[in-house]
């Protein structure tokens, strides 16, 4: 029995999508690639109008509906990116859309979905619980379900990203693609293997939600917990996508939150790209297993850029701390006039910038004639932090570094 989608289906989807989605650029990423030790190409699906690749499959599916189905309206369950793709194209096609999203979906994704014209219903803690609400609403109103990944038209639509990437960069050795339910990697794998039967396809999932990884090994599903890559936090992979992945995907790498966070930060710092956690998962895989990719021509899809602004700010600040460019120092001082000015003078003379100061006398185990200063300073690197500490210690101001710094050289 063959696969549910063929390369010809992807070509038809490309024709259907003509002028309906952006043909996103495939760019070389020399700074990021050098940091990772690979010849790197990025397919920038974060530049789509809806911020992710999901707009491709959503339009192909919606365009296939009959007039009677369009009158009934459509429904989807999504934590954000599929929601926006369905809402945007449904509104453009004059189709009513209802999107069921988990209660904890980031505000920015909820508001963007509403702004694209959908009715948003927030229900449950997970997509599995949202699915229960979808089934209830389908029974009540007769809506047409637009599945996020386990549908041949959806898979074909997502595969157009791989078709474009291979047309742009046909000599890639390896493709690294994030996996949630498997729609994107299935479509891309089908397209890529048409152009290059020997190209290696590697998937990426989070350690918290390794659904496809476990399913392909016949293991009992085990998942749960918070993840920065909520876009691929899928508990149950698709049946169609599972079959395609079993035949075309050579390996699935599981990445932790540290790698995902570093990948998001690396995209911003080295390439000036905003990527959500799921969107940067391919970079996270290269961080997790650098020897696996060293020296190869690697392509990956920055599959989404819909990250909450507060979360992005936190990731960037934590990156500065990790690289020793933002450090929190705790300094023991004598509680007398002029001491704070003395500390500020030493730090300023060293070339660092004081960002924040907290003066603690009352609530810790501090002698009555002493105090503690917590000072947040902007610095050049970890060595600069240690220089500041040494200068403060030399002035009888005992100082400890309270922030976590990577003292060894890290790629991102």
Beta strands, then each sheet from edge to edge (+ up, - down):
strand 1: 26-28
strand 2: 39-44
strand 3: 74-77
strand 4: 97-101
strand 5: 119-122
strand 6: 144-145
strand 7: 174-178
strand 8: 200-206
strand 9: 251-255
strand 10: 297-302
strand 11: 326-334
strand 12: 353-360
strand 13: 370-378
strand 14: 399-401
sheet 1: 1+ 2- 10- 7- 8- 9-
sheet 2: 5+ 4+ 3+ 6+
sheet 3: 12+ 13- 11+ 14-
end
